[in-house]
Structures are given as structure tokens and as C-alpha cells.
Amino acid sequence: MAQLAVRNHERNSPDDRVDWRRVAYLVHLSRALDEMEEKHLVPEKKVLYQFSARGHDMAQILLGMQLTGRHDATCGYYRSRPLLLSLGIDPVDALGSAMGRAGGYSDGRDIGVVFNYPNTAGAAALPMCGGVGAQYTPTAGWAQAMKYYATTLGRQDYARDIGVVLGGDGSVASNGFWAALTAATTQALPMLFYIEDNGFGISVPSTAQTPGGNIAANLASWRNLAIFDGDGCNPADAARLVQDAVSFVRDQRKPALLRLTVPRLEGHSFQDTQAYKSEETVRREWERDPLPRLKDFLVPAVMTAEEWSACESEAREKAENARAAAENRPAADPSSVMRHVFFGGDMQTMGGQHPGGYAPPATRSAPAAAGPRVNMVTAIRRTLEHEMAINERVVIFGEDVGPKGGVHAVTLGMQDKFGAERVFDTSLSEEGIIGRAVGMALAGLVPVPEIQFRKYAEPATEQLNDCGTIRWRTNNRFAAPVVVRMPDGFFKCGDPWHSQTNEVAFVHQPGWKVAVPSNAEDAVGLLRTSIRGNDPVIFFEHRAMLDHAWARRPYPGDDFALPFGKAKLTRTGNDITIITWGAMVHRCEEAAEGLSADILDLRTLMPWDQEAVLTSVAKTHRCLIVHEDLGTGGFGAEIAAVIADKAFTDLDAPVSRLTMPDIPSPHNPVLLEWAVPSTERIAKRIAEILEF
């Protein structure tokens, strides 16, 4: 019994590896900030969104203090401010961001609970998202980048760095959680899943998210995953579990899940009255408040009662000074919100290869001397191979891109040339593919993920949207330049699942550049610019043109690159302007045979070449827009609107559009040819416009 008592005493004694005085100070600081918001700043409408961290705070701080790796990174959610404080975030920035003032995390562009913290000298906080569960797959991508740097590139300074993601018991039901868990466990990634289980997802009990309400118990038999589970309110237990979990991931280079039970002492947000909780539930939660437990644990073992009080007073003074400084910050200049949608010359702090000093090799926009014509598949593959050969940061991945070489054979043989660490297959999860790409890009790699068909991008919509807005919503602190290759359009036949175009959906998501090459030469130039650039790009590869005879061109050279936003005049004339892109360029050229027409291949839709369009319309006075996508809400409507707004007096006839009707792509070739603009229908429409 005496030996057991000694062991229990040692287990419940303050671990001298933990700076408990700092823990106490940060918990007091977090509480002071929460109280200040709840009692004053929210009622005074100086803070519009507030999510109290009371109850979650101590365990988060213990975790954050373990993130000591030079390239450690964490991604949290809206209740993660205590963790951020432990990483060293200035409380003035924390409160200023909550107030939406200039400076801080976003210059007032994003809600203040959506944190980010670029740190090139220690642990960083990756850009958080407002969507529940969206933090998981980017963190898996960061962890995969750590493994890539250490093992593939031999960078020993990355050999112990990890990715840590925070989530609640509600988020474990999300697609992102399961996609990241699959990636981390199949790829043996140095990633820690930290689940703060407070028993409720807003008002929904955890038993509605996970059978039995304990995700750790449910994952006990999951292969290649270490499980740590315990009480996040007991200082000794929480500290031990956090240390053990972080050490496991660092030492073993494998994933782990740490679940700590914590009380949510306030509502989900300030407006939440918690009417769904019984009085008994609320009482039990407050009995588990970690702050008085921390006091009992530290006083007098580590500090005196007077020192504890002084620590609390110091934290309150720090919070009050932060409030005064934050309130003195002005709102940002409203016109500044137009900056940083795309890279504009001012370098982001973190993300992509450019902040590390990458200088793209010299390029030229004129193709090399003519050689044998190659199809788009060969041209794209050759471009990818060259960029991978000269840049060790480029990685390619997606479903079936490895030994199979992709369902369209674009990556055929590339895994043999560059290895399975640089060209690899993924699980069947588009959310996982794009989310991991985001994390890799934030870590400085150049990910080139493939989405097998345009329609398959739908499960990744949240990650795609979030990726495009990273530069803007962090006010240029972060960027994630990824190049998403995506086959689209019909091929021999159609169907609702493999033949969608819908390029306009990405044009409508801020921050994405969109390339739509019609031929092998343009594909080379735009793909090279995308990979060497500093913005995320959607790179469409039209299925009908991948091996089309018309789309074949001589390979233009390994230094050939094209700018975005510059259309190509494929034919010149005086009677009509025809604006098109992708597979319709070839059909428009056939339809205009023998006519005097300007044919403009836009080549990119974001940005698109308004100047070339308006110049041509001013010359010809007539305009036809042809595209494969649906008519209603298609990108042709945007072009027509600009022409009507800026060139109305130049027109001798109404702007005309020829598109698919508002139906999915039909499967039978006869039905498909009826729906997609054909050469004959384009020619007929041209004749009608010329006769107007």
C-alpha cells in the first residue's frame, strides 16, 4: 500500500518538465479575455462573434507548450484561442481580430475566431476555417510534407516535426476527419488528432455523432493509430497524456489520437442560452472546471497563494492593456479589401515555394522550332516530367495516377521515373486529395493533385473554396499555390458524371486562376506558368482534345510559358468576333471556314482577356460566344454583360450565345451531338448574325 501511495503521489505531482507558472498565467489570460468579451465587448457590439474557451483552456495550453519543433504546425477551430496564446500570439492581435480592426489575423476580413499565425521561427497556426471539420485534411497535408522533407529530401531538420489538428466531438462525424484519418494511418504520417470532447456539438450530444459518444473507444482497433484517452480537467493526467501523445508522434513518426474530456462552461457561442442542458448537467460541468483544479494542483506545490493571485492580476492587467490597444486600432481602409485576392507582388509570409526564395527559371512565350506534333496527353506529361526533374518540391497525386498512369494516361510511367513518394495514389476521397494539397502547399511544396473528372470535384468543394480564399482572408499572411489538374467535357459520348464542364463554378470562387487550353502548345505554356506561379490554379484538360488530331502541336520547349489573361487570336477577320475556349475552338474554326472572322481562344477564364475581346468587337461590330457549358449562368453570360456594358455602341447586332441547353450531358452520341454546339449549328448561328 505504501508503494502504491508513493506512485499515486508521483503521478499527481507537478511534472517538472512543464512550466506550470506559464500554464497558470496563460489560463488566467484566456479567462480574462473571455470574460472581457462576454461582459463588455459583445454587449457593446464591439465583438460580433464570440466563442468562450472556458473549460477547454488548460488542456489546450498544455498541448501548445509541447509544440516546440521548428516546423511544427497546428490547425484549430473557433474555440482554439488558448492554444494560440501558448504559441505566442499577441493578445492585442487576438482582441483586435475579434473586433475586426486593422492588423491582427486578417485586417478585419474574417471573423476574429478564425485564427492564423505564420511563424517561420517555430510552431505556426495554419489558416483555420469557419467550416466544421475543414481543418483535418490540410493538417494531414502538412504532416505529409514533414515526412517528405525528412525522408525523400533528406532534410533532418524536419525529422521530428509534426502536424497537430484540433477538433471537437462533433467534428469527428465530418468527411474531413475520416479522410484525414485514412491518409494519416495508411501513409504513417506524423500527425496528432486532438479531440476536445465536451459532450455537445452546439446542442447535439456526442452520442449522435459517435456510437457511445467516445471516438477514442470506437477507434481502439483502428490499425496504425495510437490512442490516448483521459480527463482534460485533471492537470497531472492532462499534462501526462499530452506529453505522451506528442512524444509518440515525434518519436515513432506515426499518427495518434488524443481525446480529452472537457466541460464547455459557456454556450456554444455568446448567443447560446444552453436551454438544451439540464441544471444538473450544467452543475456537473462547472464542478469539472479545470481552473480551480489547477490552483489546487499548484498551490502550494509550485507557487504560493500570493503568487497565484499575483499571476491572475498580471494576466488581467495584460488583458486590459490589450483591450485598450485593440480598441485604439482603426478599421482597415475599405478599399484595401480589393488587395490580395491574387499574388500582387507583396510576398506572403508562409505558403508555397516563393517565400523561401524560389526564383522561376527564365521563360519565353514563343514556341521552339517546329518538331513532331504531339497530342495533349504527351505534352502535359512532358511538361510535368520536366518541372519535376528541375524542382524537387513538385509532387503529383490523385486516384490512379501511380502505376496505372491515370485514367487518361497523362502520368503514365512517371512513378517509375520519380518514385512513389513524388507520384502516388490516394484513397478515394476528393476532400482528402485537395485538403492534403493545401497543407502541402502551406508547408512549401508544389502539389499538383488530379481530380479524375470535373464532376468528382464536388466532394472537395469546401476545400477548394477555402484554398482560394486563403491569401485574401489572412491578408497575405498565407497562400496555398496548388495546381489542380482536372479533365472535363465530353469524349466520344457524354453522361452526367464524367462529361461536366462547369468552369464558371471556379471562376466564381475568389482566388482561383482557371486555365482552359484547347491544344497541346497552350497546355504546355499554361501548365508551366501554373506550376511556377504563386496562386492556386484549376487546370482543365478537355477529354475530347487530349488525343484530338487538331489539338496536336509541336512540343514548344522546356522554357515555353504563357501568361494568364491573354487570349489567342486563332483567325483574323472583319465581319464577326467569335469568342470561345476548350473543345469549341476547333469547331468554331471549322464553322468559320471561308468567312472573315476573328476567333478568340480565351485560354484562361480567370483572368480573362477583356481587352482583346473589346478590341475585336470594336473592329467587327458583331459577336458570337460559343461554349460547351450550360447557357444559364455560364461564363458566356459574363462576357456578354461586359460587352454590353463597355462596347454597346460598337455593336451592329445583339451579342449572341450558343451553348448547351440547361441539361446534364447526355450519354448516347446522337443525343450528345444534338446538345453540344456542333460545327453546323455554329455556322448557322454565324450566318444569322451576319444577316442581322
CORHU-V354046 format. One record per residue. N is the residue number from 1. NEAR is the number of other ideal C-beta (glycine too) atoms within 12 Angstrom. D_FIRST is the distance of its C-alpha to the first C-alpha in Angstrom with 2 decimals. Layout:
((N:NEAR:D_FIRST) (N:NEAR:D_FIRST))
This chain:
((1:7:0.00) (2:8:3.79) (3:9:5.44) (4:10:5.07) (5:11:6.16) (6:12:8.66) (7:12:9.89) (8:14:10.50) (9:14:12.19) (10:15:14.25) (11:20:15.18) (12:22:16.42) (13:21:18.12) (14:28:21.87) (15:28:22.84) (16:13:25.43) (17:19:27.51) (18:31:28.49) (19:23:31.12) (20:33:29.46) (21:26:32.37) (22:25:34.74) (23:44:32.66) (24:42:32.82) (25:36:36.54) (26:44:37.40) (27:47:35.60) (28:38:37.54) (29:41:40.70) (30:47:40.34) (31:40:39.81) (32:38:42.82) (33:49:45.02) (34:42:44.08) (35:29:44.72) (36:36:47.99) (37:40:49.23) (38:27:48.26) (39:21:49.69) (40:24:52.73) (41:32:53.65) (42:28:53.56) (43:15:55.30) (44:16:57.85) (45:14:58.33) (46:25:57.65) (47:34:54.85) (48:23:55.76) (49:27:52.61) (50:39:49.13) (51:41:45.76) (52:37:42.87) (53:49:39.77) (54:36:37.55) (55:42:34.20) (56:49:34.87) (57:51:35.22) (58:53:31.89) (59:52:31.00) (60:43:34.59) (61:43:34.54) (62:48:31.38) (63:49:33.22) (64:44:36.48) (65:37:35.02) (66:39:33.98) (67:41:37.63) (68:25:38.70) (69:32:40.92) (70:23:44.60) (71:37:45.61) (72:39:42.69) (73:51:43.95) (74:50:42.64) (75:51:44.44) (76:50:43.26) (77:44:44.80) (78:37:45.88) (79:44:42.49) (80:42:41.62) (81:47:42.79) (82:46:39.37) (83:46:39.12) (84:47:42.64) (85:43:41.90) (86:39:39.09) (87:38:41.70) (88:25:43.97) (89:38:46.45) (90:25:48.47) (91:37:47.85) (92:29:51.63) (93:35:52.10) (94:47:49.47) (95:44:51.21) (96:35:54.68) (97:45:54.06) (98:45:52.81) (99:43:56.10) (100:32:58.12) (101:31:59.57) (102:25:61.05) (103:28:58.70) (104:38:55.08) (105:40:54.09) (106:39:57.39) (107:32:60.03) (108:29:59.80) (109:35:60.46) (110:33:57.13) (111:26:54.82) (112:40:52.46) (113:38:49.25) (114:40:50.39) (115:45:49.20) (116:50:50.15) (117:42:49.41) (118:34:51.24) (119:25:49.59) (120:20:51.04) (121:16:48.72) (122:23:45.34) (123:35:43.72) (124:43:46.30) (125:46:46.19) (126:53:48.54) (127:48:51.02) (128:46:49.35) (129:42:51.26) (130:24:51.76) (131:26:51.27) (132:30:47.88) (133:40:46.62) (134:42:49.33) (135:51:46.89) (136:55:45.25) (137:56:48.00) (138:53:49.23) (139:54:45.72) (140:54:45.73) (141:51:49.08) (142:54:47.72) (143:51:44.89) (144:51:47.51) (145:46:49.59) (146:46:46.73) (147:40:46.48) (148:39:50.28) (149:31:50.59) (150:28:47.93) (151:23:48.86) (152:24:52.51) (153:25:53.78) (154:13:51.47) (155:23:50.42) (156:14:47.23) (157:14:46.89) (158:32:45.95) (159:22:43.49) (160:25:40.31) (161:38:41.73) (162:47:40.75) (163:52:41.84) (164:51:39.60) (165:53:40.76) (166:49:39.53) (167:47:40.07) (168:46:39.02) (169:40:38.19) (170:33:41.92) (171:41:43.16) (172:38:41.34) (173:26:44.17) (174:34:46.81) (175:30:48.88) (176:43:47.84) (177:40:44.14) (178:32:44.85) (179:38:47.54) (180:50:45.27) (181:42:42.38) (182:32:44.83) (183:46:46.24) (184:47:42.94) (185:29:41.48) (186:27:44.74) (187:33:45.55) (188:24:42.06) (189:44:42.47) (190:43:40.14) (191:53:39.60) (192:53:36.74) (193:52:37.11) (194:51:35.26) (195:52:35.30) (196:45:34.70) (197:43:34.15) (198:45:35.04) (199:37:36.01) (200:34:39.73) (201:32:42.74) (202:29:44.80) (203:21:44.72) (204:21:43.98) (205:21:40.40) (206:33:38.58) (207:19:38.80) (208:18:42.52) (209:30:41.92) (210:29:39.26) (211:14:38.41) (212:17:35.21) (213:26:35.36) (214:25:32.96) (215:39:34.86) (216:32:31.81) (217:21:31.05) (218:28:34.75) (219:32:34.96) (220:17:31.92) (221:11:34.34) (222:22:36.89) (223:16:37.75) (224:23:37.38) (225:34:35.28) (226:33:31.72) (227:31:29.92) (228:35:27.50) (229:28:26.59) (230:30:24.62) (231:25:24.87) (232:45:27.54) (233:40:26.71) (234:27:23.22) (235:40:24.13) (236:34:21.19) (237:30:21.38) (238:45:25.15) (239:39:25.45) (240:30:23.26) (241:38:25.15) (242:43:28.46) (243:29:27.87) (244:28:26.74) (245:41:29.72) (246:38:32.27) (247:26:31.13) (248:26:31.40) (249:42:34.93) (250:32:35.97) (251:17:34.69) (252:22:35.39) (253:30:38.58) (254:28:37.71) (255:44:37.27) (256:42:34.13) (257:41:33.58) (258:45:31.15) (259:42:30.90) (260:45:29.37) (261:36:29.68) (262:44:31.32) (263:36:33.30) (264:42:37.04) (265:38:37.45) (266:34:41.23) (267:28:43.80) (268:32:44.60) (269:25:47.35) (270:27:48.75) (271:18:51.10) (272:21:48.39) (273:14:47.78) (274:26:44.84) (275:14:46.59) (276:18:45.04) (277:26:41.57) (278:12:40.66) (279:11:39.65) (280:10:36.22) (281:22:35.87) (282:24:36.97) (283:14:34.62) (284:19:31.57) (285:28:32.76) (286:23:33.09) (287:16:29.60) (288:30:28.46) (289:29:30.71) (290:45:29.06) (291:40:30.87) (292:22:29.02) (293:30:25.72) (294:40:26.89) (295:29:27.77) (296:22:24.42) (297:33:22.86) (298:37:25.39) (299:25:26.18) (300:14:25.41) (301:24:23.31) (302:27:26.49) (303:25:29.38) (304:15:30.45) (305:16:31.66) (306:12:35.16) (307:22:34.74) (308:30:33.50) (309:17:36.62) (310:19:38.81) (311:33:37.51) (312:30:38.43) (313:19:41.81) (314:22:42.55) (315:34:41.87) (316:25:44.08) (317:20:46.81) (318:29:46.64) (319:36:46.97) (320:24:49.88) (321:22:51.67) (322:35:51.18) (323:32:52.70) (324:18:55.71) (325:22:56.28) (326:34:55.94) (327:24:58.36) (328:17:60.85) (329:26:60.93) (330:17:63.94) (331:21:64.15) (332:25:65.28) (333:12:68.98) (334:13:69.59) (335:8:71.74) (336:22:68.83) (337:21:67.29) (338:14:69.90) (339:20:68.37) (340:33:65.82) (341:27:66.40) (342:31:67.32) (343:29:67.10) (344:17:69.84) (345:11:69.60) (346:18:66.67) (347:24:63.75) (348:35:60.45) (349:29:57.39) (350:36:55.42) (351:47:56.29) (352:43:58.72) (353:35:60.07) (354:28:62.51) (355:26:60.22) (356:20:59.31) (357:10:62.96) (358:24:64.24) (359:12:68.03) (360:23:69.70) (361:20:72.34) (362:13:75.94) (363:27:77.44) (364:18:80.87) (365:22:82.06) (366:15:84.99) (367:26:84.33) (368:19:85.01) (369:11:88.20) (370:14:88.62) (371:18:87.05) (372:13:86.36) (373:22:85.22) (374:27:81.63) (375:31:79.97) (376:43:77.27) (377:33:74.53) (378:31:75.53) (379:41:76.06) (380:50:72.65) (381:37:70.93) (382:35:72.84) (383:47:71.90) (384:44:68.21) (385:33:68.34) (386:30:70.08) (387:37:67.71) (388:31:64.70) (389:17:66.37) (390:21:66.90) (391:27:63.72) (392:23:60.29) (393:31:58.73) (394:42:60.60) (395:48:58.65) (396:48:59.97) (397:46:58.00) (398:45:58.35) (399:29:58.71) (400:30:60.59) (401:37:61.67) (402:28:60.21) (403:16:61.70) (404:22:63.95) (405:25:65.32) (406:37:65.26) (407:27:67.12) (408:36:70.14) (409:24:69.72) (410:39:69.48) (411:42:66.49) (412:26:67.73) (413:22:66.82) (414:38:64.93) (415:28:61.51) (416:15:63.03) (417:21:64.46) (418:30:61.55) (419:19:58.44) (420:22:55.96) (421:26:54.08) (422:35:57.23) (423:37:58.84) (424:36:56.34) (425:30:55.97) (426:40:53.68) (427:28:52.22) (428:21:54.60) (429:34:53.70) (430:36:56.26) (431:43:53.79) (432:45:51.61) (433:49:54.65) (434:51:55.91) (435:57:52.57) (436:51:51.49) (437:49:54.91) (438:52:54.38) (439:55:51.11) (440:50:52.74) (441:50:55.68) (442:54:53.53) (443:50:51.98) (444:41:55.46) (445:45:56.35) (446:42:59.56) (447:48:58.57) (448:49:61.42) (449:52:59.95) (450:47:62.18) (451:46:62.35) (452:36:64.12) (453:36:66.52) (454:43:67.24) (455:28:66.08) (456:31:62.69) (457:38:61.98) (458:23:61.38) (459:26:57.60) (460:44:57.35) (461:26:59.36) (462:32:56.55) (463:47:55.65) (464:41:59.36) (465:31:60.01) (466:45:57.04) (467:54:58.00) (468:40:61.53) (469:35:60.55) (470:51:57.95) (471:44:60.43) (472:37:61.96) (473:36:58.88) (474:38:57.14) (475:33:60.40) (476:34:60.70) (477:38:57.21) (478:49:56.48) (479:42:58.63) (480:54:58.02) (481:47:61.17) (482:54:60.82) (483:48:63.75) (484:48:63.47) (485:48:65.94) (486:46:67.01) (487:44:69.79) (488:45:71.77) (489:40:74.96) (490:41:76.92) (491:30:77.68) (492:20:80.29) (493:23:78.95) (494:34:76.64) (495:25:73.94) (496:21:71.68) (497:17:68.62) (498:29:69.90) (499:36:73.04) (500:33:72.04) (501:46:73.13) (502:39:72.16) (503:42:72.10) (504:34:72.61) (505:31:69.02) (506:37:67.84) (507:34:70.74) (508:23:69.50) (509:31:65.98) (510:27:66.23) (511:36:65.38) (512:43:66.35) (513:41:69.36) (514:44:71.02) (515:50:73.16) (516:47:75.46) (517:46:77.48) (518:44:80.37) (519:43:81.01) (520:39:79.56) (521:42:80.79) (522:44:79.36) (523:47:76.06) (524:45:75.74) (525:40:76.61) (526:48:74.39) (527:45:71.37) (528:46:71.59) (529:37:71.83) (530:43:68.83) (531:45:66.56) (532:39:67.63) (533:34:67.57) (534:37:65.11) (535:42:65.01) (536:48:63.66) (537:46:66.37) (538:48:67.05) (539:48:69.28) (540:53:71.19) (541:53:72.60) (542:48:75.17) (543:38:74.98) (544:39:78.74) (545:41:79.43) (546:39:76.93) (547:26:79.60) (548:29:82.67) (549:16:85.80) (550:27:86.77) (551:34:83.37) (552:25:83.65) (553:34:84.41) (554:22:84.47) (555:33:81.11) (556:35:81.69) (557:27:79.73) (558:26:76.26) (559:25:77.06) (560:34:78.54) (561:34:76.87) (562:35:78.08) (563:25:77.31) (564:36:75.97) (565:25:78.36) (566:26:81.55) (567:36:83.51) (568:34:85.82) (569:27:89.45) (570:31:90.04) (571:29:93.61) (572:22:96.00) (573:25:98.65) (574:18:100.23) (575:29:100.30) (576:42:96.68) (577:48:93.12) (578:51:90.61) (579:47:86.94) (580:49:84.38) (581:50:81.45) (582:46:79.65) (583:45:81.43) (584:48:84.15) (585:41:85.64) (586:33:87.24) (587:38:88.63) (588:42:90.02) (589:33:91.79) (590:28:93.35) (591:32:94.40) (592:36:96.00) (593:18:98.01) (594:14:101.53) (595:28:100.66) (596:20:100.45) (597:37:96.81) (598:37:94.00) (599:42:90.84) (600:45:87.67) (601:43:84.49) (602:48:81.84) (603:40:79.27) (604:44:76.54) (605:43:75.92) (606:36:73.59) (607:25:75.30) (608:35:78.69) (609:28:82.08) (610:27:83.75) (611:19:86.35) (612:30:87.61) (613:42:87.83) (614:30:89.72) (615:23:92.04) (616:39:92.95) (617:37:93.51) (618:23:95.74) (619:26:97.84) (620:38:98.04) (621:25:97.78) (622:37:96.18) (623:45:92.61) (624:48:90.78) (625:45:86.99) (626:50:85.73) (627:46:82.14) (628:48:80.26) (629:47:77.71) (630:27:78.39) (631:24:81.00) (632:16:79.21) (633:20:76.90) (634:33:77.65) (635:39:78.03) (636:40:81.79) (637:23:81.72) (638:29:80.27) (639:41:83.02) (640:31:85.68) (641:20:84.43) (642:25:84.63) (643:36:88.13) (644:22:89.23) (645:18:87.83) (646:20:89.11) (647:28:92.06) (648:20:93.59) (649:13:97.01) (650:23:97.07) (651:27:96.90) (652:22:99.93) (653:24:97.90) (654:19:94.59) (655:37:91.49) (656:33:90.72) (657:35:87.49) (658:38:87.21) (659:34:83.74) (660:36:82.00) (661:22:82.21) (662:14:79.07) (663:22:77.71) (664:23:75.10) (665:38:76.49) (666:21:78.28) (667:21:77.59) (668:15:81.05) (669:20:83.06) (670:13:86.05) (671:21:84.02) (672:30:82.28) (673:23:85.57) (674:18:86.88) (675:31:83.91) (676:39:83.51) (677:43:86.39) (678:27:88.78) (679:25:91.47) (680:17:94.12) (681:27:92.55) (682:38:92.03) (683:28:95.68) (684:18:96.85) (685:33:94.90) (686:42:96.31) (687:22:99.80) (688:18:99.22) (689:33:98.07) (690:27:101.01) (691:14:103.41) (692:19:102.03))
